[in-house]
Amino acid sequence: MKSRDIRKLIRHDMATLKAYQPIEPPDVLVEEIGIPVEEVIKLDGNENPYGCSPRVRRALAEYPCYHIYPDPEQREVRKALAGYVSVDAAHIVAGAGSDELIDVILRLFLEPGDAVVNCSPTFGMYTFCTEVCGGRVIDVRRDSKYNIDVPKIKAAVDAKTKVIFIASPNNPSGNLTPQADILELLQLGIVVVVDEAYYEFSKATMAQMVSENDNLIILRSFSKWAGLAGLRLGYGIFPEFIADYILKIKQPYNINLAAQVALVESLADIAYLQGTVRKIIAERERLFARLQELEFLRPFPTQSNFILCRVVKGNAKKMRDGLRKKGIFIRYFDTPLLSDTIRISVGKPEHTDAVIKALKAAYKG
Ligand SMILES: Cc1ncc(COP(=O)(O)O)c(C=O)c1O
C-alpha cells in the first residue's frame, strides 16, 4: 500500500487561516486564577448581566417536544420576528447566532477569489468567515474616530467584490454609521450587510429600507439585549429572493427547539427585556462618566452596551492583566487603530463600581 499523508488532503489555504479569537467561558477563566465562578465579573463578551426573561427559563423547562426535529422553515420563529421587526415574515430567516448567518450569506455569494470589504477595526467574524469560504478580504480602515471611509471603500471595490460588512454600532468602537453612508454604498450595486447586533441599545435601524433595496441585508442578535448568547439565536432581514436562497442553503434544523421556545417567549415578555435594556443604557451613561474621570483613560462615545477606552497613561495589557487577577474580565486590543485600548462591557451598577476601583488600583500598579 502506498504511504499516505492525510494532511495533504486538507485545503491549502486552511493552513494559513488566522483562527478566530473567541472569548473563554467563566469556568475556564477561573481555573487560571483560582476564584469561585460566582465571583467572576465578566465584562468581556458584551453579554447581558441580567440574563434572559424568567418566563423563558420556565418555558424551556416545561416544553414537552424536544424529541421532535424543529421546523426547517422556522415558521413560528419567523412569524414572531416579523411582528417584532414590523416586516413580512418572508423577509426573515433566523440563524444559530448572527454568526451563522454571516457564514451562510458568504457561502451564498462567494466563489473562490471573490472579495469582501471589511472596515477594520471591526467584528472579526467577517474576515474569518470570508477566508473559510475561500474569499479575499479587502480591508478599508476606519478613520481615527472609527468612522468608515466611503470614498476609500468605493475606490477599493473591484469587479470581484460582492459583499460589504458594516457593523452599526461597530464592535469594538461603539459608534453608528450614518444612514447616508450606507445609502451611498448601496449605489455600488453589491450586497451591503448592516450588522445591527446592538440595535436595542442604539435604537437606530435601516430595517424598513430592506423592502426598497434589493442589495441590503440587516443582521440582528438575541445574544445581547435578550440575554440568550448561550442559546445562539440571531436573524437577518433580507430582500425576499435572498431570504429564499438562505432558507434553501442553510442547515435545515439550524434553530433548535430550545432556541425557538426562548425566542417566542422572549418576544411575549418584551416589556421585561426592554426594562433590562433601559437599565443597561442608564448604567452605560454612569460607567462612561466614571471612566471619563480617570486621567489615564479616554473613553470613546458609544451607542452599544460596551465602551472602548484608550489607555493614555500606563499600559493596556497590564491593566487587563491586573483586573484579571481580581476576577474582572475585560478585552484588550493591540492592533493598528486599537493600540493601547481596552473594551469594557456594561454590567450591573456593582460591576461598574468594582471595575472602576480595580482600574485605579491597576494604574497605580
Ligand atoms: C457586531 C457583531 N455582530 C455579531 C455578533 C455575534 O452575535 P451572535 O451571538 O448573534 O452570533 C457580535 C458578537 O459579539 C458582534 O459584536
The ligand as an ORCA input file, in Angstrom:
! r2SCAN-3c Opt
* xyz 0 1
  C     -21.069     43.270     15.560
  C     -21.412     41.876     15.985
  N     -22.118     41.105     15.166
  C     -22.452     39.843     15.504
  C     -22.053     39.298     16.719
  C     -22.393     37.880     17.014
  O     -23.649     37.754     17.522
  P     -24.313     36.329     17.765
  O     -24.044     35.971     19.182
  O     -25.760     36.541     17.438
  O     -23.661     35.350     16.808
  C     -21.311     40.069     17.604
  C     -20.870     39.498     18.883
  O     -20.043     39.970     19.582
  C     -20.974     41.394     17.223
  O     -20.245     42.166     18.021
*
